[in-house]
Amino acid sequence: MKRRGFMGTLTGGTMAGAAGLSTAQDQTAEGSPLVKTPAVIMAPRADGVEVVWAVSKLARGHVEWKAADGSRGIVGADRFGFVPQGDEILRVKVSGLKPGGSYELRTITDAADGKDRHESPWKKFRTLDPSAKETKFVVWNDTHQNEATIKQLHASTPKGGDFLLWNGDTCNDWHQEDWLVPTLLNPAGQDITDERPMLLVWGNHDVRGKWAYKVPEMIATPEGRPFYAFRSGPMAVICLHTGEDKPDDHPSFGGRVAFEKLRKEQGEWLKEVTARPEFRDAPYRVVFCHIPLRWTEEVPNAGYENGGYDAFSRFSREAWHEVLVAWKTQVVISGHTHQNAWIPGTAEFPYAQLVGGGPQPERATWIEGKADANALVFAMKNLKGEVVRSAEFKPLA
């Protein structure tokens, strides 16, 4: 498959926004705001979340939370006995909360020199509830720093729900370090975790560029790895990292990636996680991964030497297929191709494949999902609110 050419077709505002990321972060001298982004609520779990925010200079921070039942708490220590601190990113992991609880939190940030202090607004969220009767969520993919698309996605997708899953390719690449903070923590100036926590699935563009290794500093996941699993109501979710769309030894990667090993590790991990009772017996079984595991036209040779790339991750499918079939995976949800698609299950590939759209507003899509005792339903919508794909699954157990 040949290069899609999305870089040249992004809106003018997108490229201006990407260029503006540099100038915005150059202004970190005296007088810059101490806190540069909203408090981003990530990696929801049944017992808590992780909060990440950016600062302009050396600072320390903590999180205050309060529950609907009147209980309150302060989280201000890391695993090594330090108050969370840093000169760019602050992170606080909140634990000990109740499953399915309604909470609010805010961050308190103090400059290390004692000259500035910031209190963020209170933000609402819910912890995951594995025993809930239903779950609601939304999915984005392939935003690629397109500010017009991100703003419309943020305006279109409903607030609340159990989580927002950002299914890869937040960026084009990380050739400039100062693109990371605004792209991941304040995309297009939007507070995307307003009333809902976020989960990120890595895409192939999220691992490109010399500064890509810093993404894990700014993105929290439930288990501290780029692959993880969780239960939300009747739905079991497994999130996987498909890596790059070319072999590890491709010269464009400059020897920086080792995804073959990571795919094998995930394959072994899948055997363990799918055997856990809460996943083994789940009524609905869903996989999220950025690069599809199936595609409409599966060519035997992608032509890497001539600029080609994988439209689907054959490497990942070979590593995971047998386990996914044994788990009775119902659907794999992906992005990557910039063409929305629906591929029903077959005898050879029992899991269906749902693929979201691209970064331009006219191609962009978002998915609204809901699972209850009757069905798991996905409605893929464009930015006009029109349903362009839909799928429904009956419970397995």
N, C-alpha and C positions, 0 to 999 in steps of 0.2 A: 504494500500500500504506500502511496506517495504522500509527501508532506501536505498537510491540509492548508497551509498558507494563512493561518489565522492571524499571524503577526501583522501582515500587511492589510488586513481587512478590519481591524479593530477601529472603533470610533475614534475621532480626533480627541475626544475627552479622555479616552483611555490612555493614549500615548502621552498626553499632557499630564495626566494624573501620575503615570509612572515616572515621568521626568520630575514632577513636582515632589515626589517622595524624597528625592535627594536634597532639594533645597529646604524642605520642611525639617529634615533631621540635621541639617548643618547648623541650624539656629539653636544650639544647645548652650549658649553662653549665658552670662548673667541676664536675668530678666525672663528667661524661658519658663514656661509653666513646669512645675515640679512633676506633675503627672501628665503623660502624653496621650493616654488612651483610656477608654472605659475599662472598668473591671470586667474581664471576660471570664464567664463561668463555663468551664469545660469539664469533660470527662465525668459525666454523671454516673453515680453508683447508687446502690440501695442505701448506703450509709453516708453519702456525702458527695462532694464535688471538689474540683481544684480551681483556684482563681488565679489568673495571670493578668498583670498589667505592666505598662512600660513607664519608665521614669527618665528624666533628662539628666540626672546627676546622682551621685551616691546617696542612697536613701535606705531606710528600713521601713517595713510595713507589717500590718496585721489585718485580720478579718474579724469583723463583728457580725454575728448572725442572731436572728430571732425567729421563733416559730409561731404558728397560728395559735398554739395552746399557751403562749405566754413565756415559754422557756427561752433562755438567751445563752450566748456563749461568746468567747473570744478565742481566736486561734492565732498564736503569735510565736511559735517555735518550730524549728525544723528537726529532722531526725538526728542532727549532730549537736543540738543544744543551742543553736544560734537563732536569734530573731531573724526572720527572712530579710535579706538585704541584697543590694546590688546597685550597679551604676547604669543599668539598662533595663533589666527585667526583674520583677518581683513575683514570686509564686508562693501560694499558700494552699496546702491541702487540708480541706475540712472533712473531718471524720466524726463518727459517733452519732449521726443523725438517724431518724427513723425512716424506714422504707415508705415511699409514697407520701412523705410529709410536705406540707406547704411552708416555705421559708422565705425570708428576706436576708440579704447580706449587704455589707458595705465594706470598703477598704479604707484604712487609715494609713497615711504615708507621711513619714517625717524625714526631712533632709538630714543627712549625717552631720552637716555643719550647724544644725539647729536653727537655721534661718527661715525655714518654710515648713508648712504642714498642710495636708490636703485630706479632706473627708469626702468620699464619693457619695453619690445618691444611693439610697437603698434600692436593691434590685430583687425582684421576685423570682423564685424557681421552685421546682419540685424534685425531690429525689426519686430515683427509679423505684418501681414497686413490682417485684417479680410475681406477686400473687394477685395483682389487680385483675379485674375482669376485662379491662380493655386498655389499649394504648393508642395514642395519637402522636404523629411525628411528621416532619417535613424533611425533604432531601434536596440539596443543591449539588451541582457539579460543574466543572470546567468554567469557572468565572474568569480566570486568566487576567486579573487586574482590570477588567472592563468596568469602569465606574458606572456607566449608564446602565449596564445590566445589573450590577450589584444593587444599585439604588432601587431599581424596579423590582428585583427579587425581594428585597427587604420590605418594600411597600406592599407587595402582593401576598407574601406568605403570612398566614395568620400567626399572631402571637400566642403564647401559651403552648400547650402540648407537652409531651415528655422530653423531646429533644429535637434539635436541628442537626442533621448529619450532612457535613460538607464532604462530598464524595470525590475529592481530589482535583488537582490542577487549580490551586488558588492563584498561581502565578504563571508567567511564561518561563522564567528562570530566575536564578539568584546571582546574577553577575554583579550586582551592587548590594552591599551589606545593608544599606539604609532603606532598602525596599521591604525588608522583613517585617519590621514592626507595624507600619501602616497597613500592609497587605493582610497580615494574619490577625492583628488585634483591633484594627479599626478600618476595615475595608471600605473604601469610598466614603469614609467619614461616618459610617453607620455603626450603631451599637447592635450587633447581630445576635447578642445573647440577652436581649431585653425580654424578660419573662420566659426564657427557655435556655437550657444549657446546650452547649455545642459539642459535637464529636467530629473529629477529622479523620478521614481515610486518605492516606498518602497517594498522590498521583505521580506519574512519571515526570511531569514538569516540576513538581515540588522537590525533586531530588537533583535538579540540574543547576549548574553554576557553582563557582568556587565557594560560595557562602551557604550552600544548601545544608552543610553539616550543622548549621546553627538552628535549623528549624526545630529540632527536639528541645531546645532551650525555651522555646516560646509556645510550644504545643504540648498540652498534657493529654495523656490517655489513661483509661481506667487501670491498666496494668503496667504502665510505664514502658510499653513496647509499641511498635507501629501496627501490631495485630492484637486483637482482643475480642472478648465475647461478653455478652450480657443478656439478661432476661428483662423484658419490659412487658408486664402483663402476660398474655398468652403467647407472646412472640419471643422466640429465641433468635438472637442476632449474633452473627460472626462477621467480624471485619478483618479483611486480609490486605496485605501489601503486595501488589503484583509487580513492583519494581519498575524497571525501565522497559521500553518497547523495542529494545535491541539487545543483543548479547552483552555481557559484562565487558568483554574485551574489545568492544567497538571503540575506535580511536577517538570519537567525539567525547567519550567519558573521561579520558585522560587518566585511566587507572584508578578512579575514585570510587567505583561502586563494586559491591559484592552481593548481588541479589540472588545469584544461583544458590548460595549457601543459605540465605534468608528464606527462600522458598522451601527448601528442604526442611529447615527448622519448623516452618509453619505446618508443613505436612505432618510431621511427628506430633506437634502440638494439637493439631486437629483431631488426631486419634484420641488423645486424652480428653480434650474438652467436650467432644461430642458424646463421650461415655458418661459424663456427669448427669445425674438424674434430671436436673432442671433443663438440660439441653436435650438429652435422650428422649424425654417424654413430652417435650413442648408441643402444643397444638399446631404452632406455625414455626417454620424454620427458614430463615432468610440469611443470605450472604451479601455483604457489600464489599466490592473491590473496584478500584478505579478502571482498570483495563478489563474489558469483557472477557469472559471465559469462552464465549461463543460469538460468532459473527455471521452475517448474512452471506458473505462470500469469503470462504476460508481458503486462501491460496497457499500452496505448499512452500513457496519461496517468497519471502517479503522483499528480497532485493536490497539488503542492507548496504551493499557496496555501491549502490546507485541512488542512495538517499531514501530508500524505502524503510518502513517500520512496521511493527505488528499492529494490526487493527484489533486483534484479540491476543490474549497472552497464552500462547501454546505452552510455553515453559511452565506457567502456573497451573494450567489445566492438567498437564502431565503429572505434576507433583501432588495435586489435590483431588483429582477427579474421583478416584475410587472411594475416598473417605466421604466426599460430598454426596455421592450416590448412596453409600451405606447409611448416611445420616438422614436420607430422604429429604435433601434440600429441595425446597419448592421453587425458589427463584433466586437468581443472582442479579443484583442491581449495580449498574456500572455507568461510566461516562466515556471519556477518551476520544470517541470517534467524531464528535460534534454533529452526529446525525442520530436523532431519536429512533429507536427500533424496539420491536417486540418479537422475540423468537420463542415459540412454544416449546415445551419439552417433547422429547422423542424417546424411543426405546433405548437408543444409544446414550442420549443425554437427557435424563429424566427431569433435570432442573430447567425451568424456563429462564430466559435472559431478557431483562428490561434495561434499556440504554437511554440515558438522558441526552439532551441537546448540547449546543455549543455556546461560545462566549458572546457572540453578537446578540443584541436584543431580539432580532428576528429569528434566531435559532435557539435562544435560551428556553429552558423548561425548568420546572420544579415539580416535585412529586409530593402529594399529600397521601399519607398512609394511615390506615386505621385497622386495628384488629380487635375483635370481640368474640363472643362465643359462637357467632354464626359464620363469620368470614373474615379473611384478611383481604383488604381492598386497597388498591393503589390507583390514584388518579393523577396522571401526568398532565400538567397544564402549561400553556405558553404564557407570555407576559400579558396577554389580553384576558387571561382567565379562562380560555377555551380548553376543554379537555382534548388532548391529542392522542393519548394512549390510556388504556385502563386495563386492569387485570384483577381477578378475584380468585381466591383460593379457599377451599374448605378445610376445616381442621383435620389434622392427621390423628389426633388423639383426644 
